[in-house]
Amino acid sequence: MIETIVQLDALRARVSGWKREGLRVGFVPTMGNLHAGHYSLVMLARRSADRVVSSVFVNPTQFGPNEDYTRYPRTPEADTSGLEGAGCDVLWLPTVESMYPFGIELAARINVPGVSSVLEGAHRPGHFDGVCTVVTRLFNQVQPDVAAFGKKDYQQLAVIRQMVQDLAMPVAIVGGSIVRESDGLAMSSRNQYLSPQQRPVAAQTRRTLLAMRTAVAEGLPRCQVESEAAQLLAAAGFKVDYAAVRRPDLSEPAEGEAGPKVALVAASLGTTRLIDNLEF
Ligand code: PAF
């Protein structure tokens, strides 16, 4: 039976009890409105931990002024039963007031330079500062041994890994594979904003990533791969933020460089912004 905890003292007592018993604690931070992608992270955390805590907290500091903070879907009952089904032991539900006791303006902030400012960071200024600011707090609250993050937010995972290494946080980070719908669309809480007309078009993000991988394998120059990908998305009706080929650390590869790569796209259909990526 999952236990829902809303007070930090109670969370600390539960986690320190587990640690006294020598149990390893896994953690899956979320913003709720959970789907199979989140539940796969709970199962992933479970593989390297004896107990799993998941948090649901819609974090105001990572939303831009024109983003969907207030209308972000909140589905607490479904989240609780889904987490229980996935094997989560504790649901941690902090409030905005307890997360930011001095208020948002006076909150101590974490900035990870470099990797935070490209791609998503360039299009959503301050977004990763908000993510790092809340994840640091969540790590301090939960004190996990291992934390799982989805690879769908590829750049978020890279930023978190750098933050953890740079600040010597005693948490192992594991990345969970992207979970997709049958037509290839990456699962996301934002997919439900898509209209019935937009929904089949949304899977063009995945098809574009596959085309980018093929074009790189065929030796097309990176600029051409990126501009053709942007054209594919635009032709399907997207407003494109970026289509990019990067090294795994998100730096720009030299022309013709061998080695692992990741293709990333971010594009909006109407007011719904989608991101996806493909490692190859
Ligand atoms: O990936 C998310 O859902 C959020 O960015 C996270 C990591 C829970 C921080 O609010």
Residues whose N, C-alpha, C, O or C-beta is under 5 A from the ligand:
A	BS01	PAF	P29 T30 M31 F57 N59 V131 V134
